[in-house]
Amino acid sequence: MEKLNRRLLLQNKLYRHLLTAGCKNNFDIFLPKLLNLFISITGGSQAYMEFQDNRGKSFWTYQSFSNSEIQNIRNTISKGIIAEALKNRTVVQTVSALSDPRFSSRESVRSAKIEAVLCVPIHTDQIQGVIYLQGGNGFRPYDDENIRDSRLIVDHITPLMEQIYLNRKKPTDYDHTACLRKQYNIPGIIGRSMPLKRVLKTASKVAPLNLNLLLTGESGTGKTQLAEMVHQNSPRKNSPFVELNCASLPETLLENELFGSVEGGHSSATRPVQGKVAAARGGTLFLDEIGELPFNIQAKLLQLLHSGFYYPLGSSKQVKADIRIITATNINLKKAVQQKKFREDLFYRINVFSIHMPNLSERGADLTDLAFFFCKESCQKHGLPEITITPSVLNILYNKTWKGNIRELKHAIESATIYAAIDGKRKILPSHLFPDNATSQEQNEYISSFKEATLLFQQEFLKKNLEVRNWNISRTSRELSISRSQLNNLIRTFRLKRKARLQETANVSPHLV
């Protein structure tokens, strides 16, 4: 009865996942969770899943195989057990591939010493694929329930997999910004999404116009890069692009930094100082975080925008400015005007035209491009060997809330790249995103991928069952319907210890490559 209840519980989890997965439209999130549930239901210990579209592009994931084992599977897909299932479109099952005359002569089977196998094909008009399961003594590929469940699961997931493929095909394969990139100079702006296209299209249209431009959006969304893109596509592109963060300096230094000063213009002015307005002559002055500009300096900036002239500190002589001013803010300037923190007349001067930069959550299709770009950039910056990113890390990145947007993502990838290099790895793993010195709260923020959540559930489930049975391995394995060897492997994987001997160690982050 307990075995039946456990099976029903797992099936219910599968169906709940299928019901909620339709809105995700993302193989990277959907496949690991589905594969893990499939393993739990059938009792397999190792699994591989792959889907391939009509153009040969594949999406795949696996669990519990070593790198060499999974490479062996991928190298022999066209001629191994998987090929048999795809060719005949039937379930392939064997208690021992080593002893099965259909497969025993294959080098891949002999070298990997493959025993029990259950391989279920999946076919639609758009994609084909397999769910491939291996197991030891506790795995029964000829079990009627396993076969029935496998066919039932495939029947349920086939239309959903096709729909997810069709929904994700366009945003991932199609670069909405490609035409704009051919026509305009767009340096340093990574991405291909439709929201980014809309921003770049608007920016390219106003770039040739000599008007004041206000860029809005959350901190870290790339407003500086957008301002530079506008400059690079304007008639001023051959002159300087000068940036000044209005929140980075105290008021006493900010005016000097912006307008410059003559010798003796203030207590520390022992020589003339060229300000940013003068440095940007003929080009573009970008004032970031304009909402933080002190009130008295706002009046002087307004005078510059109104007349085209300004006074360096300590000077009674006007200087003519030849600049285009682009400003940016991450606060609501209209609200700041109502609160008397920002001049209303200055607001209208800088807001001749505005462009809103979307946050990272609105640019989901750009996250992969950004992550790989920052990874490569970090390797070059620090002289590291080539390092890439695993699908499980992408799952975490997709599910995390990036309050700091692109800037926060960049720092996270750079840090993880360095940790991967220190660890001697050529791939960023989930553990590199939350190293050993991270707090439990910080780690839990990252534990948002489906597979991680499932493994954490399994860890707690196994720990409680062992404690209830006083760590009787034989009884626990028998009542959970798994082999002793599989139970011992799980205990080692989750680093479980008897309470009396040693407290359970920290959660183990799963690796999906």
C-alpha positions in Angstrom: 0.0 0.0 0.0 2.8 2.4 0.9 4.5 1.7 -2.5 1.2 2.4 -4.3 0.7 5.6 -2.4 4.2 6.7 -3.1 3.7 6.0 -6.8 0.4 8.0 -6.9 2.1 10.9 -5.1 4.8 11.0 -7.7 2.3 10.7 -10.6 0.3 13.6 -9.0 3.5 15.7 -8.9 4.1 14.9 -12.6 0.6 16.0 -13.6 0.8 19.2 -11.6 4.1 19.9 -13.3 2.5 19.3 -16.7 -0.4 21.6 -15.9 1.9 24.4 -14.8 4.6 23.9 -17.4 2.6 25.1 -20.4 3.2 28.8 -19.5 6.9 28.4 -19.1 7.7 27.8 -22.8 11.3 26.9 -21.9 12.9 23.6 -22.4 15.8 24.4 -20.0 13.3 24.7 -17.1 10.8 22.0 -18.2 13.1 19.1 -19.1 15.1 18.7 -15.9 12.0 18.6 -13.7 10.2 16.2 -16.0 13.2 13.9 -16.2 13.6 13.8 -12.4 9.9 12.9 -12.0 10.2 10.2 -14.6 13.1 8.6 -12.7 11.3 8.8 -9.4 8.2 7.0 -10.9 10.0 4.2 -12.7 12.8 3.6 -10.2 15.7 4.2 -12.7 19.0 5.5 -11.3 20.3 7.2 -14.5 18.5 9.0 -17.2 19.0 10.9 -20.5 16.5 12.9 -22.5 16.8 14.5 -25.9 14.6 16.2 -28.4 15.6 17.1 -31.9 13.7 19.3 -34.4 13.4 18.9 -38.1 16.5 21.0 -38.7 18.7 18.9 -36.4 18.8 21.3 -33.5 18.7 19.4 -30.2 17.7 20.0 -26.6 19.0 17.5 -24.1 19.6 16.9 -20.4 20.6 14.0 -18.1 21.0 12.9 -14.6 23.5 10.8 -12.6 25.7 10.0 -15.6 29.4 10.9 -15.5 30.8 13.1 -18.2 32.4 10.2 -20.0 29.2 8.1 -19.8 27.1 10.8 -21.3 29.7 11.5 -24.0 29.5 7.8 -24.9 25.7 8.0 -25.2 25.8 11.1 -27.4 28.6 9.6 -29.6 26.5 6.5 -30.3 23.0 7.9 -30.6 22.9 7.1 -34.3 23.7 3.4 -33.8 22.9 2.4 -30.2 19.8 1.5 -28.2 18.4 5.0 -28.7 18.7 4.6 -32.5 16.7 1.3 -32.2 13.9 3.1 -30.4 13.8 6.0 -32.8 13.9 3.7 -35.9 11.1 1.4 -34.9 9.2 4.0 -32.8 8.7 1.4 -30.1 9.7 1.1 -26.5 13.0 -0.7 -26.1 13.5 -2.6 -22.9 16.1 -5.1 -21.6 17.1 -6.4 -18.2 20.7 -6.5 -19.4 21.9 -5.0 -22.7 25.2 -6.8 -22.1 23.4 -10.2 -22.4 20.8 -9.1 -24.9 21.7 -10.4 -28.4 20.2 -7.2 -30.0 22.8 -5.1 -28.2 25.6 -7.2 -26.7 27.8 -6.9 -29.7 27.8 -3.1 -29.7 31.0 -1.5 -28.5 29.1 1.2 -26.7 27.2 -1.4 -24.6 30.3 -3.4 -23.8 32.5 -0.5 -22.9 29.8 1.1 -20.6 28.7 -2.4 -19.3 25.1 -1.4 -19.7 22.6 -3.5 -17.9 18.8 -2.7 -17.4 17.5 -0.2 -19.9 14.1 1.3 -20.7 14.0 3.6 -23.8 10.8 5.4 -24.8 10.6 7.2 -28.2 8.7 10.5 -28.7 7.5 11.6 -32.1 5.6 14.6 -33.4 5.5 16.4 -36.7 8.0 19.0 -35.4 10.3 17.0 -33.0 11.4 13.5 -32.2 13.2 12.3 -29.2 13.7 9.7 -26.4 13.6 9.2 -22.7 16.4 6.8 -21.9 16.6 5.2 -18.4 19.3 2.9 -17.0 19.3 1.3 -13.6 20.8 -1.4 -11.4 19.2 -4.1 -9.3 16.2 -2.0 -8.3 15.2 -1.0 -11.8 12.8 -3.3 -13.6 12.3 -2.2 -17.3 9.8 -5.1 -18.0 7.6 -4.1 -15.0 4.1 -3.6 -16.4 3.6 -0.5 -14.3 6.8 1.1 -15.5 5.9 0.4 -19.2 2.3 1.6 -18.7 3.5 4.7 -16.8 6.1 5.4 -19.5 3.6 5.3 -22.3 1.1 7.4 -20.4 3.7 10.0 -19.6 4.8 10.2 -23.2 1.2 10.5 -24.3 0.8 13.5 -22.0 4.0 15.3 -22.7 4.2 14.9 -26.5 1.7 17.6 -27.4 3.1 19.9 -24.7 6.7 19.4 -25.8 5.7 20.3 -29.4 3.9 23.4 -28.2 6.8 24.5 -26.0 9.1 24.0 -29.0 6.9 26.1 -31.3 6.5 28.8 -28.7 10.3 29.1 -28.0 11.4 28.6 -31.6 11.0 32.2 -32.7 12.4 34.1 -29.8 15.5 32.0 -29.4 16.3 31.4 -33.0 15.3 34.8 -34.4 17.4 37.9 -33.8 14.9 40.8 -33.8 17.7 43.3 -33.7 19.6 41.9 -36.7 18.4 44.4 -39.3 19.1 47.4 -37.0 22.6 46.1 -36.3 23.3 46.0 -40.0 22.1 49.6 -40.5 23.5 51.3 -37.3 26.5 51.2 -35.1 25.3 49.4 -31.9 28.4 48.7 -29.7 28.1 47.1 -26.3 24.4 46.3 -26.3 23.9 42.5 -26.1 20.6 40.8 -26.9 18.1 40.0 -29.6 14.7 40.3 -28.0 11.7 42.2 -29.3 11.7 44.7 -26.3 15.4 45.5 -27.1 14.5 45.9 -30.8 11.9 48.5 -29.9 14.4 50.5 -27.8 17.1 50.4 -30.5 14.7 51.3 -33.2 13.5 54.4 -31.4 17.1 55.4 -30.4 18.3 55.0 -34.0 15.6 57.4 -35.2 16.4 60.2 -32.6 20.2 59.7 -32.8 20.7 62.2 -35.8 18.5 64.8 -34.1 20.2 67.5 -32.0 17.7 67.3 -29.2 18.0 66.7 -25.4 17.2 63.0 -24.6 16.1 61.5 -21.3 16.7 57.8 -20.7 14.6 56.2 -18.0 14.6 52.7 -16.4 15.8 50.8 -13.4 19.4 50.8 -12.3 21.7 48.5 -14.2 19.5 48.2 -17.3 22.1 49.6 -19.7 21.2 53.2 -20.1 24.9 54.2 -20.4 25.3 51.8 -23.3 22.2 53.2 -25.0 23.4 56.8 -24.6 26.7 55.8 -26.2 24.8 54.1 -29.1 22.8 57.3 -29.7 26.1 59.3 -29.8 27.8 56.8 -32.2 24.9 57.2 -34.6 24.7 61.0 -34.4 26.6 63.7 -36.4 28.7 64.2 -33.3 30.1 60.6 -33.4 33.7 61.7 -34.2 33.8 64.0 -31.1 34.0 62.9 -27.4 31.4 61.0 -25.5 31.8 62.2 -21.9 30.0 60.6 -18.9 29.4 62.1 -15.5 27.5 60.3 -12.7 25.7 63.0 -10.7 25.5 60.9 -7.6 29.2 60.0 -7.5 30.5 63.2 -6.2 29.7 65.6 -3.3 28.0 68.9 -4.2 31.2 70.9 -3.6 33.1 68.9 -6.2 30.3 68.2 -8.6 30.0 71.8 -9.9 33.8 71.9 -10.5 33.7 68.6 -12.3 30.8 69.7 -14.5 31.7 73.3 -15.4 35.4 73.4 -14.5 37.1 76.4 -12.8 39.6 79.1 -13.3 42.8 79.4 -11.2 41.7 80.6 -7.8 38.1 79.9 -8.5 37.8 78.0 -5.2 40.1 77.2 -2.3 41.8 74.2 -3.9 41.9 75.6 -7.5 45.7 76.1 -7.9 45.3 75.9 -11.7 42.5 76.0 -14.3 40.4 72.9 -14.4 38.6 71.7 -17.5 35.1 70.5 -16.7 33.0 67.8 -18.4 31.1 70.4 -20.5 34.4 71.6 -22.0 35.7 68.1 -22.4 32.6 67.1 -24.4 33.0 70.0 -26.8 31.5 69.0 -30.2 30.3 65.7 -28.8 27.9 64.4 -26.2 27.7 64.9 -22.5 25.9 62.1 -20.7 24.6 62.9 -17.2 23.7 59.8 -15.4 21.4 59.8 -12.3 20.3 63.3 -13.1 17.7 63.1 -10.3 20.6 63.3 -7.8 21.8 66.6 -9.1 21.9 69.2 -6.2 19.2 71.9 -6.5 21.6 74.8 -7.0 23.5 73.1 -9.7 20.2 72.3 -11.4 19.8 76.1 -11.9 23.2 76.3 -13.6 22.5 73.4 -15.8 19.2 75.0 -16.8 21.0 78.2 -17.8 23.3 76.1 -20.0 20.4 74.4 -21.7 18.6 77.7 -22.1 21.3 79.9 -23.5 24.1 77.5 -24.6 26.5 79.4 -22.3 28.0 78.6 -18.8 30.3 80.1 -16.2 33.3 78.1 -14.9 33.7 78.4 -11.2 35.3 81.7 -10.2 35.0 83.2 -13.7 32.9 86.2 -14.7 33.3 85.4 -18.4 30.7 83.2 -20.2 31.9 80.2 -22.2 29.9 78.9 -25.1 29.2 75.2 -25.0 28.9 73.0 -28.1 27.4 69.8 -26.7 24.4 67.5 -26.9 23.1 66.5 -23.5 21.7 63.1 -22.8 20.4 62.5 -19.2 19.4 59.3 -17.4 17.5 58.5 -14.3 16.2 55.5 -12.3 13.7 57.5 -10.3 10.4 59.1 -11.1 11.3 62.7 -12.0 7.7 63.8 -12.2 7.3 62.7 -8.6 10.5 64.4 -7.7 9.2 67.6 -9.2 6.0 67.3 -7.1 8.1 66.9 -4.0 10.1 70.0 -4.9 13.3 67.9 -5.2 13.8 68.6 -8.9 13.2 71.8 -10.8 10.1 71.6 -13.0 11.6 73.9 -15.7 14.7 71.7 -15.9 12.6 68.6 -16.2 10.9 70.0 -19.3 14.3 71.0 -20.8 15.9 67.6 -20.5 12.7 65.7 -21.3 12.3 66.8 -24.9 12.2 63.2 -25.8 12.5 60.1 -23.6 13.3 56.4 -24.1 12.5 53.8 -21.4 15.0 51.0 -21.0 13.3 47.7 -20.1 14.5 45.7 -17.1 16.1 42.3 -17.4 12.9 40.4 -16.5 11.3 42.0 -19.6 14.2 40.8 -21.8 14.2 37.1 -20.9 15.3 36.1 -24.4 18.5 38.1 -23.9 19.6 36.5 -20.7 21.5 33.6 -22.3 23.4 35.9 -24.7 24.3 38.2 -21.9 25.4 35.4 -19.6 27.7 33.9 -22.2 29.0 37.3 -23.2 29.9 38.2 -19.6 31.5 34.8 -19.1 33.7 35.2 -22.2 34.5 38.8 -21.2 35.5 37.7 -17.7 37.9 35.0 -19.0 39.6 37.6 -21.3 39.7 40.2 -18.6 41.4 37.9 -16.0 43.5 35.8 -18.4 41.5 32.6 -17.6 41.1 29.6 -19.8 37.9 29.3 -21.8 35.0 28.6 -19.4 31.4 28.0 -20.4 28.0 27.8 -18.5 26.0 24.6 -17.8 22.3 24.4 -18.4 21.6 24.1 -14.7 23.2 27.4 -14.1 21.1 28.9 -16.9 18.1 27.5 -15.1 19.1 29.3 -12.0 19.8 32.6 -13.9 16.4 32.4 -15.6 14.6 31.9 -12.3 16.4 34.4 -10.2 15.0 37.9 -9.7 17.7 40.3 -10.9 17.0 43.5 -8.9 20.2 45.0 -10.2 19.4 43.9 -13.7 22.3 43.5 -16.2 24.8 45.0 -13.9 24.0 42.5 -11.2 24.1 39.6 -13.7 27.5 40.7 -15.0 29.0 40.8 -11.5 27.5 37.4 -10.7 28.9 35.8 -13.8 32.3 37.3 -13.3 32.5 36.0 -9.8 31.3 32.6 -10.8 33.8 32.4 -13.6 36.6 33.1 -11.2 35.3 30.5 -8.7 35.1 28.0 -11.6 38.7 28.7 -12.6 39.9 28.4 -9.0 38.1 25.1 -8.8 39.9 23.9 -11.9 36.6 23.6 -13.9 36.0 24.6 -17.5 32.2 25.1 -16.8 30.4 27.2 -14.3 28.4 25.0 -12.0 25.6 26.0 -9.6 28.1 25.7 -6.7 30.2 28.5 -8.2 27.2 30.9 -8.1 26.9 30.4 -4.3 30.3 29.5 -3.0 31.0 28.1 0.5 31.1 31.5 2.2 27.6 32.4 1.1 24.9 32.4 3.8 22.1 30.0 3.8 19.7 32.8 2.9 21.8 33.8 -0.1 21.9 30.2 -1.2 18.2 29.7 -0.9 17.6 32.7 -3.2 19.4 30.7 -5.9 17.6 27.4 -5.3 14.9 28.2 -7.7 15.4 25.7 -10.6 12.9 22.8 -10.7 15.6 20.2 -10.4 17.2 21.7 -7.4 13.9 22.1 -5.6 13.1 18.4 -6.3 16.5 17.2 -5.1 16.1 19.2 -1.9 12.7 17.5 -1.4 14.3 14.1 -2.0 17.0 14.9 0.5 14.5 15.8 3.3 12.2 12.8 2.4 15.1 10.3 2.6 16.4 11.8 5.8 13.1 11.6 7.6 12.5 8.0 6.4 15.9 6.9 7.7 15.3 8.6 11.0 11.9 7.0 11.4 13.4 3.6 10.8 16.4 4.3 13.1 18.7 4.1 10.1 17.9 0.5 9.3 19.2 0.4 5.7 17.6 -2.9 4.8 14.2 -2.0 6.1 14.3 1.5 4.5 15.4 0.2 1.1 12.7 -2.5 1.2 9.9 -0.2 2.2 10.9 2.6 -0.2 11.2 0.0 -3.0 14.8 0.8 -3.9 17.9 -1.3 -3.7 20.4 -1.1 -0.8 23.1 0.0 -3.2 20.9 2.8 -4.6 20.0 3.9 -1.0 23.6 4.0 0.0 24.4 6.0 -3.1 21.7 8.5 -2.2 23.0 8.7 1.4 26.5 9.5 0.1 25.1 12.0 -2.5 23.1 13.9 0.1 25.8 13.5 2.7 23.3 12.3 5.3 24.5 11.3 8.8 22.9 10.0 11.9 21.9 12.8 14.2 23.7 11.3 17.1 26.9 11.2 15.2 27.0 14.3 13.1 24.5 16.9 12.0 23.4 16.8 8.4 25.7 18.9 6.2 24.5 21.8 4.1 22.3 21.2 1.1 24.0 19.8 -2.0 23.5 21.7 -5.2 22.7 19.4 -8.1 24.7 19.6 -11.2 23.0 19.3 -14.6 25.4 19.5 -17.6 
